[in-house]
């Protein structure tokens, strides 16, 4: 039971990280396009 809870927490954390990473990638890509 504890393991399932830990896994759920890990999953939600990973989702947040992925969203942040995607937003960062998009922003970086936009900056590169603007600079060029």
BELHU-V594044 format. One record per pair of residues at least 4 apart in sequence whose C-alpha atoms are under 6 Angstrom apart, sorted by sequence separation. I is the first residue (numbers start at 1). J is the second residue. If there is no record, write none. Layout:
i->I j->J
i->I j->J
//
This chain:
none
//
